[in-house]
Amino acid sequence: MSDWLTLLPAIVAIAVVLWRKEVILALLLSLCTAELLIFIQQGQGLGASLLLNGSIQTLERIVEVTADAGNARILMFSLLVGGLLAYLRYSGGVTATVELLIRKGVARTGRQAGLLTFGISFFTFIESNLSSLTKGISTRGLFDKFGMSRARLAYIIDSTSSPICIIILLNGWGAYVLGLLSTYELSVPAVSVLLGTIPLNFYALFTLAVVLYTIISGKVYGPLRRAEKQQNRLADHTEIDTPASHPSYMLVPLLTLVFSMVAFMLLTGNGNLVQGSGSKSVLYATVLACLVAYSMMLFSRRFQHQQLVNIGFKGISELLPVVTIVLLSMALGTSLKMLGTGAVIAGMVDQSVPHFLIPALLFLAGSLISVTTGTSWGTFAILVPIGMPMVTLLELPPQLVLAAILSGGIFGDHCSPISDSTAVSSVAAGCDLLEHVKTQLPYALFCGLLALLAFTLTGWMMI
């Protein structure tokens, strides 16, 4: 089977999304295509049973990913987020917090609301999903109050979560990349290489700069400008429709979420924050925050137990389509890994090219891999074993090569409809997933083009 056929599932997904505007259908057809190709790759042939076996294996692949503990935790977390958001909304805590922030002068304008969203990222850099969720809970009501679209909020949330996590690095992201580097003998310590990527991580830096420009200037462009006019909101509701109660009904569960996340990271890492499990910690923290919100509402005597159960399940039901997308994207990622899609794209850079172009080509390959597979960490795992040997053999600057790989992986988090980061950001903002992808894509492509030029120029200067 031709290596180029491994790109077919990604092409199917993109084509169906553009044609039908349905992400779930696109993912399902893409997954079926990947499973059929795996059968052919394994020498099963093109017999009459191919379609039946491929369809059965598609279902088994979906079941298989739920058997993984990490994946199951992410799915549970995604569902429970809906319940938590519903509790905060129906308690009146969101409305009260919005009124408090405006009254205290913290967020009296749309610009201040955007800057608040941006600033929260620097306090929640421990885990990207926690960062997205915290920003969404904190500022959804403010964006509604000042007439800004949920698509704009989703863009700010998504474009500040992963970029800040990969720049600050005192988190699971940094520990993961250090683990990938540990097997290579470099001229400088792995920690020094990782820290050296911070000023060279051009895509993350350009993305943050453009977000700041958008917030301060108030200007939006392309599909985001149209969404701003339409004021797209999930289920046609706002966070401030419920009468205000007291800010504690939002702030206490939110602070519980943030601080317990840190505590659980320490617990699961045996006292080492960066070694903690992000998937375990974010699930445990979300469950605890839900229990706190439930208890506060129950003891207020304004709600009965059955009412709270119904509110929780109503919130969960609102996120079922997004959780389905996350599930299918996990299954597709597993299939594409077996198919070798990432390795085929990575092979594009393993050619005879001028050395100064290698960082730019690694960034380009990382961007393609992360977009087609929906995983930044998977992209790092594929490209680090390709880039680091080049550093040794060709005497390339390790910081620049690694920065190009990290930038490419982050790019896909902002462009791919099958990325869990994209899905969580849309959930946190209350924005339709496809709307979020469509409105953020021009910004990501612009920053990606700038990063590609920067890596080319920097490669020419440093190599």
N, C-alpha and C positions, 0 to 999 in steps of 0.2 A: 504494500500500500504506500502510495506517495506520501512523503512527509507533509506536503502542503495540504493534504486532506484533513490533517489534524486541526487546521484553522476553520474547517467548515462549521463546527458547532457555534463558534463565535460569530461567524458571518450570518448564520441562521438567526441567532438571537438578535443581532443588530437589525437585520432586514425585517423581521416580524415586528419589532418595536416600532420601526419607522413606518411600516405598512399598516398595522392594526392598532398601534398605540396601546397594546396590552402587554404588560411586562410578564405576567404569570404565564400566558400562552407562549410568549417568546422563550422563556426559560424552560418550559416543559418540552417544546419542540427541539430546542437546542440540546437538552439532556437526552432526549430520544435519539437524536442524530449522533451524539457522542457515544452512546451505548451501542448503536448499530456499528459504528466504526471500530469500537473495541472488539466486537464479535468478529468482524472481518480481519482485524489486526491479529487476532488469536488463531486465524486460520479456519474459522467456522464456515467460510465460503458464502455463496450467495443463494443458498437453497430457499425452499418455500418456508422453512421454519425460522428464517432470519428475522422476519418482522415480528412474529409471535415471541421468540426468545428475547429479542431486543426490547419489546414492550414490557415483558415480565422483568427483565433485568433493570429496566428503568425504575420500576416500583421497588425492586430490591435495593437499588442504590439509594433511594430516598429513605428506606427503612434503615439501611446501613449507617447513614450519617447520623441518625437519631440515636444509634447505639453508642456513639462516641460521647463520653461524659462531657467534654468541653462544648460540643455542639448542642447537647441537650440543655446545658446550662444557659447558653445564649438564647435558645428558643424560649425557655422558661422566663428568663429575664425580659425578653421582648414582650411576652404576654403580660407579665406582672406590671410592666411600665404602664400599660393601659389602665390597669386598676388603680395604680398610684395617681396617675394624672386625673382620673375621674374623681377620686377622693378629694384631691386638692381643689378641683373645680367646684364640686357640689358643696363642699364645706364653706365656700365663700372666702376661703383664705387667699386665693389668688387675687380676687377683686380688692380685698382689704390691703394686701401687700402693694398692689399697684397704686392705690390711693395714698398709702404711706410714703412710697418712694417719691411720688409727685409732690406731696406735701412737704417732705424734708428736703426737696431740691436735688435729690440724687438722680432723678430721671424726669425732668420737666419737659423735655423735648424728645423728638425722635432721634436726634443725634446722640443725646445722652443715653438713651436706651440702647442704641447700637454700641456705644463705647462701654457700657456696662456689660453687654454680652461679650465683647472682645476681652474685657478685663478679667471676667470670670475664668477664662481659659488658663490664665497664669496661676490660678489657685486649684485647678482640677486637672493638671497635666499628668497625674499619676496613671490615668487610663482614659483612652480616647472615648469610649462609650459613656463613661461617667461624665466626662467633659461635655459631650453633646447633650446628655440627658439633663444635667444641672443647668446648662444655659437655656435649654428649651423650657424647663419648668419655671425658671426665674423670670423669663422675659417675654413669654408668649402673650401674657396679658398686656404688657407695655406696648408691644407692637400693635396689638388690636386697638389700644387706647389712642395711639397716634396715627392710625390709619395706614400702617405699613403692612405689606403682604407677608403671609407665612412663607412664601417662596424666598423673600429677601432674608427672613430669619434663618431658614434652612441653609441658605448660601453662607451666611456669616458663621453659623454653627459648624458646618462641615469644613469650611475653609480655615478655621482656627483650631480645630481639634487635633487632627493628625499632624499638621505642620508644627504646632507648638510642642506636641509630644516628641517629635523627632528632632527638635532643636534643643529642648531642655535636657532630655535624655536621662534624667534621674528617675527612671521608671522601667516598666517591663520592656519597652521598646529598646532602650539602651542595653539592658541585660541580654535581650535576644540577639542583638547585633554583635555584642561582645562575644557571645557564645559561638556565633558563626565565624568570627575572626580568630578564635582561640586555636584553631588547628593549623594556622599559617605562621611561618617564621618571617616576620617583617623586620625591617631595619629599626623601627621604633615600636614602643609598647602599643598594644591594641587600644588601650584607653586613650593614649595620645592621638592615635589615628582617628578614633571616634570623635574626640573633642575637636580635632582639626576639621571635621566635616561641617561644623556649625556655620562658619562664615562662607562656606562653599556650597551649602545646600540651597542652590539658587531657586529651585521651584518653590520650596517652602517659604523662603524669604520674599520672593516676588508676590506670592499669594497673600501673605500677611500684609504687604505694602498696599496691594490693590484693595483688600478688605478695608483697611484704614482709610484709603481714599474714598471708597464708596460710603463709609459711615460719615466721614467728616464733610464731604461735599454734598451728600444726599442724592447723588446722581446715579442712575441705573441705566443699563443699556440692553438692547436686544430683547429676547424673550422675557427677561426679568422685568423690563420696563412694561411690557404688555401685562404680565402677571400683576404688577403693581396697580395697574389700572383696574384689573378685574377683581383685585382683592380676594384671591383664591384662599379659601379656608376649608379645612377638613370638616365634613358633615355640616357645613354652613352654620357653625356656632363659633362663639368667641369665649375667651376665658373670663370675660368680665360681665357676662349676662347674669350670673348668679349674684344676688344681693350680698354685700360685704358683711363679713362676720368679724374676725380678728386676724391680723397677720400671722399669729402663731400657728394657725391651722395650715399654713403653707410653709412657714420658715422652720418650724420644729421638725417636720418630716424631711425637709430638704437638708437641714444641717445634720440630721440623723444619717441621711444617705451619704453625705460627703465624709463625715468623720468616721462613720463605721466602715466605709470603704477603705480608708487609710488603716484602720485597726485590723480589718480582715486581711489586707495586703501584708501587714506585719505578721499576723497570725499564720497565714499560709506560707509565708517566706521564712518562718522560724526566726523572726526578729529582723530579717533583712527585707526592707521595703521593695527593692528592685527585683528581688527573687520571688515575690509573692505571685499568686495566680490571679490574673485579672478576671478570668471567667468565673471563678469561684467567688471572688470578693464582690464583684458587681451584683451577682445573684443574691448573695447573703445580705448585702447592704440594701438591695431593693426590697427583699422580703421584710427586713426589719423596718424600713421606712413605711411600707404598707401597713404593718401591724401598728406602728405608732399613729399613723393617720387614722386608721380604723378605730383605735382605742380613744383617741381624742374626740372623734365625732360621736362615738357611742356614749362617752361620759358627759358630753355636752347636753345629753338628753333631748337633743333636737332630732336625733335619728334613732330608729330601732335597728336591731341586728339584721332583720330580713331586708330592710331598706338598704343597709350597707352592703349586704351580699349582692343584691340586685345592682347597685351602683358599681361595685367592683367588676361584676361580670359584664355589665354594659360597656365599661371601659375596655375590658379585655376583648370583647367582640369587635370593637372599633379597629383593633390592631390585627385581627386575624388575617386580612389580606396581606399586610406587610410581613407578618410572621411566615406566611406561606411563601412569600418571595424569598425570605431569608433561608428557609428550608431548602427550596429548589436551588438557590444559589450555592448552598453548601454541597448539595449532591452534584451539581454541575462542576464545581471546583474539583471534587474528588475524581470525577470522570475525566476531566481535562488533564489532571495530573497523571492518571493512568495512560491516557492517550499520548502524552508527551508534548502537548501544545506549547507549553512554556519553553521546553528545550529546543523546539524547532525555531521559535522566535529568537531565542538566545543565540542560536547558531548563526544568525545574521551578522553578529558582531565578530564571530570567530573567523575572520577572513583577513587577507593581506591588505591592510589599509594603513595610511599614514598614522604614526603613533599619536599625533596631537588630536586626531579625530576620535580616538578610542573613548574618552569620557563622554563625548556627545553621542556616540553610537550606543554606549551602555545606557545612557539616559533614555534614548529612543527605544531601545529594546525593552528596558524596564517599563516604560510607559505602555508599550503594546502588550506586554505580558500582564501587567496589572489591570489594564482595561478589559482584556479578553478573559482573564481568570477571576477578577474581582478581589484579589488578595494582595496586599502590599507585603506582608510577611512572607508569603509564598514566593513573591518576586525576589525578595532579598535572598531567600534560600537557593533560588535558581542561579542568580547572577553573581553572588559573592564567590562561589567556587570557580566562576569563569574569570571574574575581574582580579581577584587576589593573586592567582598564579601569573597573570599578565604583569602585575606590579613587580614581582620578583624577577621574572625573565626579561622584561623590557625596561626595568628600572624606571617605572612610572611613579609619580607621587601618590602614595596610598590614600591620603586624605581626599584628593580630587576624584580618584576612581571610586572610592566608597561613597562620596557625596553624590556622584552621578547615579549610582545604583539606588541610593536612598531616595533621591528626588524622583526617579522614574517610578518607584513603588508607590510613593505618595500621590503621584499624578493620577493613577488609576482609581485611588480612593475617591477622587472627586469627579470622575467621568463615567465610571462603570455602573450600570443599573443593577449589576449582580454583586456589588460590593456591600458587605454588611455595614460598613461605615456610612455609606450613602443611605442605606435603609434606616439605620438608627437615627441619623440626622433628620430625615424626613419625618420619622415618628416623633422625635423630640420637638420639632417645629410645628407639627400638625399639618404638614404639607403633603400633597399627593407625591408619591415617589417619582413618577414619570415627569411631573411638573418640576420637581427639584432637579432632576438630571438635565432636563431641557434648559432650564434657566441658568444653571451653573456651568454648563459645558462651554459657552463662549469665554467665560472668565478663565476657566482652567486651560483652555487651548491658548489663550493669549499669554498667560503666565508660562505655559509649557514652551511656547515659541521663544519667549525671552530667555528661558532657562537653556534651551538648546543652543541659542546664539552665545549665551554666556559660557557654557561649557566648551564650545568650539573656540572662543577667544581665549579663555583661561588655559585650555589645553595647549594652544599655540604659544602662550606666554610661559607656561611652566614646564613644558616637555621639549 
